[in-house]
Amino acid sequence: MLMITENVKGKRYKQLIDLLSKHCNRFAFVENRQMMDIEEERLAYVDNLIIDIKGHLIERKIQRKWETTKLSGGTAYVYYFQMNNATRLFLKEYSSSFFGWISPELPEDLMFYHNDKCMLAGCSHEGFFMVDETLWNSFLLS
């Protein structure tokens, strides 16, 4: 995996999401419980945000760690979705940049998987993502 610090924006962001949708069958994002003032209100906000793709939600898990982060004390909700045309459009509609996925406006830490293999995992608030080298090279050539 390569570590990239470029914030992929605009047309390139949309191209990256399109490429990921071709090579991945699910994606996830994170809602850190430590960052929630009132958990019920935040979860209702996220439920409203994902209303159009709720049918593609695979599961919502409580986790202490995910691809780019390991929490020392708290936990987070990690939402896993099927990667398909509806979720691809959602990702392109709600942000115009990869690092635009940041709280409080949006969930954070987008992750994309092909089965159990992570192809790309972001850490928006720290300004980096890890990406499969072959996938990144394919993106750079597009």
N, C-alpha and C positions, 0 to 999 in steps of 0.2 A: 504494500500500500504506500502511496505517495502522500506526503503532507503538502497541502496547497493553502496559501494564505490570500489568494486572489478572491475578491468578492465578484462572482459571476453575475452580471447584471443584464437587464433589458433583453434584447433579442438572443444574446448568448445564453442567458438564464433559461429562456423558453426552449432553446435548442438542447440544453443539457437535460432538462426535464423530459423532452421527447426521447432523447437517447436512453435515459434511465428507464423510461417506460417500455422500451424495446428489450432491455437486458435484465429487468427486474420484475419479480412477480408480487412484491409487497414493499411497503414503505412504512415508516413509523415517525412519530414526533413525540416530544416530551413536554410534560407539564410538571415542573418541580414544585412539590408540595411546600417546600420551605419558602417559596416566593409568593405563596397565596395568603392574602390578608384574611379573606373569608372563603374557605374551601368550597362550600356549597355554591356560592355565587360564581366563583371561577369555573367550576365544573359546568354550571348552567351556561356560562359564556361560551365555553368550548363546545358544548352540545349544540348551541345555536349556530356556532361557526361551521360545524361539520354536518349540519342538518341534511344537506344535499348529498352527502356521501356516507351517511350513517349506515346505510344498507351494505356498505363495503367494509365496515369495521370488522376485523377478525377478532380482536380482543383488546381489552384495556387491562394492563398488568401494573401492579405496584412493584417497583424495582429500586434497588440501591445503586445499581450500575448499569451502564449501557455502553455502546461502542467508544464514546469519547469522554465519558465521565464516570467517576466513582465517588459517590457521596460518603462522607465520613459519618454523618449522623442521621440525616433524614432520608426520605424516600420520594419518589416521583411516580407519576402516572405515565406509562408509555403506551401510546395508542398505536396499534398495528392495523394497517389497512391493506386490502388487495390493491395491486397496481393495475389499473385499467384505464380506459378512456375517461371515465367520470372523475377518477381521482387525479389523473394527469391534468385535466382541465382545472380542477380545484387548485392544484399546486401552482398552476400558471396564473390563475385569476387572483389569488390572494396576496401574491408578492411579485415584485419585478426584479428581485435579486435573491441570491442564495442566503446571504446573511440578513435579509429582511425578515427571516423567520426568527423573531425575537420577542420575548415577553415585554410588555403586557399585551401588545396588539395581537400577536400570534404565538402559537406554541413554538418551541425551540428544538434544536438538534435533530434536523431531518436525517433519516437513515434509510438507505435503500438496499434491498436484499434480493438475491436470486436464490430461492429456497433458503438454506441456512447460511449462505455465504454473504457477508456484507460487502457490497460493491462500492458504497460511498456512505460516509458518516460525517456529519457536520457538527461543529460547536460554534454557533453563531455569535454568542456574546464574547468568545475569545478569538473570533476571526480566523478560523481554520477549518479545513475538512480533510479527511483521509479518503483516498479514492484508489480503486483498483487501477494499476498502471496501464493495463491493456485498454480498459474503458476510457481512461483519461487521454491516452494517445489517440484513440478513435475520435474522441471529442475534439481534440486539437486539430485533427485532420479534416473535420467536417466544415 
